[in-house]
Amino acid sequence: MKYPLEKTEDQWKEELGEERYNILRQKGTERPHTGAYNLHYEKGTYCCGACNEPLFESNSKFDAHCGWPSFDDAIPGKVKNVLDKSHGMIRTEIVCANCGSHLGHVFNDGPTATGQRFCVNSLSVDFKE
C-alpha cells in the first residue's frame, strides 16, 4: 500500500528508536496495562507516534478494561483498516492513513453507540493538549 508519507525502514528505525519501531513498523504489541495512555483521560488529541498526524480525540476514549488505550471512533479519514490473518486469527488491524504505521486493532465489541473498540498501543501515539 502507498501512503502520503513514505520513508525507508532505515529512516523509520533511526527516527523511532527500537521500542517504537517494533510497534509502529513491525506490528508489535506492548504488554497490557503497561502503556502510558491506558488510564490517561486528559482532554486533547492522540497523534501518530511516527508522523504526528492527529488520529483520535480524547472525547472518544474510554476504559475498556483490556489493558490498552481504547477509543470508540477515530478522526474521520485518519485511520485505515487492514485485514490481519496473523497468529491464527482474523482481525482488523488499524494503521495511520498518512504513514501506514501500525496502531493496534479495532473490534466490534465496544460499549458505546459506535459499537467499536479501537485498541491502540500507547507507544503508537503521542498526546497533545
C-alpha positions as CSV (number, residue, x, y, z in Angstrom):
1,M,0.0,0.0,0.0
2,K,1.2,3.5,-0.7
3,Y,0.8,6.3,1.9
4,P,1.2,10.1,1.6
5,L,4.3,9.9,3.9
6,E,6.8,7.3,3.0
7,K,10.3,6.7,4.4
8,T,12.8,3.8,4.2
9,E,12.8,1.3,7.0
10,D,16.2,2.5,8.0
11,Q,14.9,6.1,8.3
12,W,12.0,4.9,10.5
13,K,14.3,2.8,12.6
14,E,16.6,5.8,13.2
15,E,13.8,8.2,14.0
16,L,11.6,6.0,16.2
17,G,14.1,4.0,18.3
18,E,13.9,0.3,19.0
19,E,10.6,0.1,21.0
20,R,8.5,2.4,18.9
21,Y,9.9,0.9,15.7
22,N,8.8,-2.6,16.9
23,I,5.3,-1.4,17.5
24,L,4.7,1.1,14.7
25,R,6.6,-0.6,11.8
26,Q,6.9,-4.3,12.7
27,K,3.3,-4.6,14.1
28,G,4.4,-5.4,17.7
29,T,2.2,-5.2,20.7
30,E,3.1,-3.8,24.1
31,R,2.1,-5.8,27.2
32,P,-1.3,-5.0,28.6
33,H,-1.5,-2.5,31.5
34,T,2.0,-1.1,30.8
35,G,1.3,1.8,28.4
36,A,1.4,5.4,29.4
37,Y,-2.0,6.2,27.9
38,N,-4.0,3.2,29.1
39,L,-5.6,5.1,32.0
40,H,-4.9,8.6,30.7
41,Y,-8.0,10.8,30.4
42,E,-6.9,14.4,29.8
43,K,-8.5,16.5,27.1
44,G,-6.6,16.6,23.8
45,T,-5.7,14.7,20.7
46,Y,-3.8,11.4,20.3
47,C,-1.5,11.7,17.3
48,C,0.5,9.1,15.3
49,G,3.8,8.4,17.1
50,A,5.6,8.1,13.7
51,C,4.3,11.1,11.7
52,N,2.3,13.2,14.3
53,E,-0.9,13.0,12.3
54,P,-4.0,13.5,14.6
55,L,-5.8,10.2,14.9
56,F,-8.2,10.1,18.0
57,E,-9.8,12.8,20.1
58,S,-9.9,12.4,23.9
59,N,-13.7,12.5,24.0
60,S,-13.8,9.2,22.1
61,K,-11.5,7.4,24.7
62,F,-13.0,5.0,27.3
63,D,-11.8,2.4,29.7
64,A,-12.4,-1.0,28.1
65,H,-10.6,-2.8,30.9
66,C,-8.4,-4.6,28.3
67,G,-5.1,-3.0,29.3
68,W,-4.6,-0.8,26.2
69,P,-6.0,2.7,25.4
70,S,-9.4,2.3,23.7
71,F,-11.4,4.7,21.6
72,D,-14.9,4.3,20.1
73,D,-14.1,6.2,17.0
74,A,-11.2,7.7,15.0
75,I,-11.0,11.2,13.4
76,P,-12.6,10.7,10.0
77,G,-10.1,9.6,7.3
78,K,-7.1,9.4,9.7
79,V,-7.1,5.6,10.3
80,K,-7.3,2.8,7.8
81,N,-8.5,-0.8,8.4
82,V,-6.4,-3.7,7.1
83,L,-7.3,-7.4,7.2
84,D,-5.0,-9.2,9.6
85,K,-4.8,-13.0,9.5
86,S,-1.7,-13.3,11.7
87,H,-1.4,-15.6,14.8
88,G,-4.2,-17.9,13.6
89,M,-6.8,-15.2,14.0
90,I,-8.8,-13.0,11.7
91,R,-8.8,-9.4,12.9
92,T,-8.9,-5.8,11.6
93,E,-5.6,-4.0,12.0
94,I,-5.7,-0.2,12.2
95,V,-2.9,1.8,10.7
96,C,-2.2,5.6,10.3
97,A,-3.7,6.7,6.9
98,N,-0.8,9.1,6.5
99,C,2.2,6.9,7.0
100,G,0.9,3.3,7.3
101,S,2.2,2.8,10.8
102,H,0.6,0.0,13.0
103,L,-1.6,1.4,15.8
104,G,-3.4,-1.7,17.0
105,H,-6.7,-3.4,16.1
106,V,-10.4,-2.5,16.0
107,F,-13.1,-4.8,17.4
108,N,-16.9,-4.7,17.1
109,D,-17.5,-5.1,20.8
110,G,-17.4,-1.5,22.0
111,P,-19.9,-0.4,24.7
112,T,-20.8,2.9,23.1
113,A,-23.2,3.8,20.2
114,T,-20.5,3.2,17.6
115,G,-20.1,-0.4,18.8
116,Q,-16.4,-0.2,18.1
117,R,-13.3,-0.5,20.3
118,F,-10.1,0.8,18.7
119,C,-7.5,-0.9,20.8
120,V,-4.3,1.1,20.5
121,N,-0.7,0.6,21.7
122,S,0.4,3.6,23.8
123,L,3.8,3.6,22.1
124,S,2.0,4.1,18.7
125,V,0.6,7.5,19.7
126,D,1.6,10.8,21.3
127,F,-0.8,13.0,23.3
128,K,-1.2,16.7,22.5
129,E,-3.3,19.1,24.7
